[in-house]
Every structure is written in C-alpha cells, then in structure tokens.
Amino acid sequence: MSTAISYVSLRLSLVLPSAAVGVFLSVPESWEKTKAHSKALWDVALCIGVLTLTPNFLLLTSLARILGGFAYVVVAQWVLLMLSVSILTTMYGYIVQGRELR
C-alpha cells in the first residue's frame, strides 16, 4: 500500500519544487509530465516503501532499545525526509527543466 501511495505522490509532487522556484505547475500538468517516466517512478516508489518500513522493523530489534526508540525514529524520519526532498528536486530538474542526470 505504501508503494502505491508513494507512486501517486511522486506523480503529483512536481508541484512542490516548481512552487519553490516560482514557476506555476498545476497538479494535472505534473501528472502529465511524469507519464513518460511511470516505470522509473514505480521503482523509486518501491524503494521509498522499503526504506519507510525498514526503520519500523528495526524498532522491533534490540538495536532500538540501545539507541533509544524516540531518537531512532526521529533520525530515521529525518533521513527519509531529506531523501524525499532530494528525489523531488532531482525529478523536477530532469523532467521539467530537462537537465541531465550525472
């Protein structure tokens, strides 16, 4: 389920980085621009789904007790947030602005 939600979010989320650079991009335009990259976005969504579930599974181990459950969750969520922002800005640069991936 998290993979499907991530996929839809990725398809719609080009609106956020476009607003950050002062360019208007509607939600339907975002959906249309990402249409050609659908397969790659499914792969990214699957990776995000796995990375989202991994910290939850690690909380069940003794590692979470050693690191402190709350601190561990905060750090894991911060890493996921930074990864998501990076993915969004990369998608915007590649799909909308036509930049090359290096």
MOBEL-V755493 format. One record per pair of residues at least 4 apart in sequence whose C-alpha atoms are under 8 Angstrom apart, sorted by the first residue. I is the first residue (numbers start at 1). J is the second residue. Records with the same first field share a line. If there is no record, write none. Layout:
I->J + J
//
This chain:
1->5
2->6 + 49
3->7 + 42 + 45 + 46 + 48 + 49
4->8 + 45
5->9
6->10 + 45 + 46 + 48 + 49
7->11 + 41 + 42 + 44 + 45
8->12
9->13
10->14 + 41 + 45 + 88
11->30 + 31 + 34 + 35 + 41
12->27 + 28 + 30 + 31
13->17 + 27 + 30 + 88
14->18 + 25 + 27 + 30 + 88 + 91 + 92
15->19 + 24 + 25 + 26 + 27 + 30
16->20
17->21 + 88 + 89 + 92
18->22 + 23 + 24 + 25 + 92
19->23 + 24 + 25
25->29 + 30
26->30
27->31
28->32
29->33
30->34
31->35
33->95 + 96
34->38 + 95
37->41
38->42
39->43
40->44
41->45
42->46
43->47
44->48
45->49
46->50
47->51
48->52
49->53
50->54
51->55 + 80
52->56 + 80
53->57
54->58
55->59 + 73 + 76
56->60
57->61
58->63 + 64
59->63 + 64 + 65 + 69
60->64
61->65
62->66
63->67
64->68 + 69 + 72
65->69
67->71 + 72
68->72
69->73
70->74
71->75
72->76
73->77
74->78
75->79
76->80
77->81
78->82
79->83
80->84
81->85
82->86
83->87
84->88
85->89
86->90
87->91
88->92
89->93
90->94
91->95 + 96
92->96 + 97
93->97 + 98 + 99
94->98 + 99 + 100 + 101
95->99
//
